[in-house]
Amino acid sequence: MSPAKQLITPALRAAVNINSSKVSPTTLKSATAYLSSAPSGGVHTLPDLPYDYGALEPNISAETMEIHHSKHHNTYVTNLNATLEKLDSAVSAGDVSSMISLQGAMKFNGGGHLNHTLFWENLCPKSSSNFPSSGVLKDAIDARFGSVDEMKKEITAMSVGVQGSGWGWLGYNTKTGRVEAATCANQDPLQPTTGLVPLLGIDVWEHAYYVDYRNVRPNYVNAIWDIINWDKVQERLVAASSK
């Protein structure tokens, strides 16, 4: 059996046989959810970008994009797969201590992979970044913020204000049917952390902007609004609101 097959099948088979007195339902549910969410074949891969590394210049340089994608994101993917292998072994063995100790690595590397995959998709060359003059996205933003400019101001302020590393977000609240601004620390993924479905994310880790903007985060966040793929943001909103 190939390593990719070994990553998922044994753990999921063993999980139902683990003595319930050894593993709390919450821990087992979390562990098996991580394993079963892996893609077909069991191994996560670095996604290709839908544009060249230099396509977002001058807002984000080719150097930054290459380092951010091929180094930082790739590291999250590599560490996520390594952690999944360890989690698979822990679940198969009923090793509760190891299952619990791996949750932090799963959250950090899994969140890093998920967040960056969304991030690349919600960027595009400046020439293609056009906020819709009408439609569900405009209506939702107007209803919550008053205008797209006010939305940008609020999310910019929140993103710039993140202490240390993290993300600024525009998300969809499935309970209220409204869009909301939010932030998350480190690589915490938006939906598991807040319940909001991610529509647009802004990476405010220094590795996302230091080459181009040094430590002046506000300049980076203001510049990124010129390269947002609003078609993708609206597509996500339509999908989230139709469920």
C-alpha positions in Angstrom: 0.0 0.0 0.0 1.3 3.5 -0.9 2.1 6.1 1.8 -0.8 8.2 0.6 -3.2 5.3 1.1 -1.7 4.5 4.5 -2.2 8.1 5.6 -6.0 7.8 5.8 -7.4 4.3 5.7 -6.0 2.6 8.8 -6.8 5.5 11.2 -10.4 5.8 10.1 -10.8 2.1 10.3 -9.2 1.9 13.8 -11.0 5.0 15.1 -14.3 3.2 15.5 -12.6 0.4 17.5 -10.8 2.6 20.0 -12.1 2.1 23.6 -14.3 5.0 24.3 -13.0 5.2 27.9 -9.6 6.0 26.5 -10.5 8.8 24.0 -13.0 11.6 24.6 -15.6 12.0 21.9 -14.4 15.5 21.2 -10.8 14.5 20.7 -11.7 11.5 18.5 -14.1 13.6 16.5 -11.5 16.3 15.9 -8.8 13.8 15.0 -10.9 11.8 12.5 -12.3 15.0 11.0 -8.8 16.2 10.2 -7.9 12.9 8.6 -11.1 12.5 6.6 -10.9 16.0 5.3 -7.7 15.2 3.4 -8.0 15.2 -0.4 -8.3 12.1 -2.4 -5.1 10.1 -1.9 -4.6 11.6 1.5 -1.9 14.1 0.7 -2.3 17.9 0.5 -0.3 19.6 -2.3 0.7 23.2 -2.9 -1.8 24.7 -5.3 -0.7 26.4 -8.5 -1.3 30.2 -8.7 -3.8 31.4 -11.3 -1.3 34.1 -12.4 2.4 34.6 -12.7 4.5 35.7 -9.7 5.0 39.1 -11.2 1.3 39.6 -12.2 0.5 41.6 -9.0 3.3 44.2 -9.3 3.8 46.9 -8.2 1.4 46.2 -5.4 3.1 42.9 -4.5 6.4 42.1 -6.1 7.3 38.9 -7.9 10.0 38.3 -5.2 7.5 38.5 -2.4 5.0 36.3 -4.3 7.6 33.6 -5.0 8.9 33.5 -1.5 5.4 33.6 0.0 4.0 30.9 -2.2 6.9 28.5 -2.9 8.5 28.8 0.6 6.0 29.8 3.2 2.9 28.2 1.9 4.8 25.1 0.8 6.1 24.8 4.4 2.6 24.7 5.8 1.7 22.0 3.3 4.8 19.9 4.1 4.2 20.2 7.8 0.5 19.5 7.5 1.2 16.2 5.7 3.8 15.2 8.3 1.4 16.0 11.1 -1.4 14.0 9.4 0.9 11.0 9.3 1.6 11.3 13.0 -2.1 11.8 13.7 -2.9 8.7 11.7 -0.5 6.6 13.7 -1.8 8.1 17.0 -5.4 7.3 16.2 -4.6 3.8 15.0 -2.7 3.2 18.2 -5.3 4.8 20.4 -2.6 7.2 21.7 -4.7 9.9 23.3 -1.8 12.0 24.5 -0.3 12.2 21.0 -3.7 12.9 19.5 -4.2 15.9 21.8 -0.6 17.2 21.4 -0.9 17.3 17.6 -4.0 19.5 17.6 -2.0 22.7 17.7 0.1 21.7 14.7 -2.9 20.6 12.8 -4.6 24.0 13.5 -1.5 26.0 12.6 -0.4 24.2 9.5 -3.9 23.2 8.3 -5.0 26.8 8.8 -1.9 28.1 7.0 -2.7 25.9 4.0 -6.4 26.8 4.0 -5.9 30.5 4.5 -3.2 30.8 1.8 -5.2 28.8 -0.7 -8.1 31.3 -0.3 -5.7 34.2 -0.3 -4.2 33.4 -3.7 -7.6 33.0 -5.2 -8.9 36.4 -3.9 -6.0 38.3 -5.6 -5.7 39.2 -9.3 -3.8 41.7 -11.5 -4.9 45.3 -11.0 -6.4 45.5 -14.5 -8.9 42.7 -13.5 -9.9 44.1 -10.1 -13.3 45.6 -10.6 -15.8 46.0 -7.9 -19.3 45.2 -9.2 -21.6 48.2 -9.8 -24.6 46.0 -8.8 -25.4 42.5 -7.6 -25.4 40.5 -4.4 -21.9 41.5 -3.2 -22.5 45.2 -3.6 -25.9 44.9 -1.9 -24.5 42.9 1.0 -21.6 45.3 1.6 -23.9 48.4 1.3 -26.3 46.8 3.8 -23.6 46.2 6.4 -21.1 48.9 5.8 -22.9 51.6 3.8 -20.4 51.5 0.9 -17.4 49.5 -0.4 -15.2 52.4 0.7 -16.5 52.2 4.3 -16.0 48.4 4.2 -12.4 48.9 3.1 -11.8 51.4 5.9 -13.1 49.1 8.6 -11.3 46.0 7.4 -8.1 48.0 6.9 -8.2 49.4 10.4 -8.9 45.9 11.9 -6.2 44.3 9.8 -3.5 46.9 10.6 -4.5 46.6 14.2 -3.8 42.8 14.4 -1.2 42.3 17.1 1.7 40.3 15.9 0.7 38.0 13.0 -2.7 37.2 11.7 -5.4 37.8 9.1 -8.1 40.4 8.3 -11.4 39.0 6.9 -14.6 39.7 5.2 -16.9 36.8 6.1 -20.5 35.7 5.7 -22.7 35.0 8.7 -25.0 32.1 7.8 -27.2 32.9 10.9 -27.9 36.5 10.1 -27.4 36.4 6.3 -25.1 39.4 6.5 -21.4 40.0 5.8 -19.1 40.9 8.6 -15.5 42.1 9.2 -13.3 40.0 11.4 -9.7 39.2 12.3 -8.0 36.0 13.4 -4.6 35.5 15.1 -1.7 33.5 13.6 -3.1 31.0 11.0 -6.4 30.4 12.8 -8.9 29.6 10.0 -11.9 31.9 9.9 -14.9 29.5 9.8 -13.8 27.1 12.6 -12.7 30.1 14.7 -15.7 32.5 14.3 -18.3 30.6 12.3 -18.1 33.1 9.4 -17.7 31.7 5.9 -14.5 33.4 4.4 -15.1 35.6 1.4 -11.9 37.7 1.4 -8.8 37.4 3.4 -5.8 39.7 3.9 -2.6 38.1 5.2 -0.9 40.5 7.6 2.0 38.3 8.6 5.3 40.2 7.9 6.4 37.7 5.3 3.5 38.8 3.1 4.8 42.4 2.8 8.2 43.0 4.4 10.2 42.9 1.1 8.0 45.5 -0.5 6.8 47.6 2.5 9.3 46.8 5.2 7.4 47.1 8.5 4.8 49.6 7.3 1.8 47.4 7.3 -0.8 50.1 6.6 0.8 50.8 3.2 0.6 47.1 2.3 -3.1 46.7 3.3 -4.1 49.9 1.5 -2.3 48.7 -1.7 -3.9 45.2 -1.6 -7.4 46.6 -2.2 -6.3 47.4 -5.8 -5.7 43.7 -6.6 -8.7 42.0 -5.1 -10.5 39.5 -7.3 -14.0 40.8 -6.6 -15.5 38.2 -9.0 -14.1 35.4 -6.7 -15.4 37.2 -3.6 -18.9 37.5 -5.1 -18.7 33.8 -6.2 -18.0 32.8 -2.6 -20.8 34.9 -1.3 -23.3 33.4 -3.7 -22.1 29.9 -2.7 -22.3 30.6 1.0 -25.7 32.3 1.0 -27.3 29.5 -1.1 -26.6 26.7 1.4 
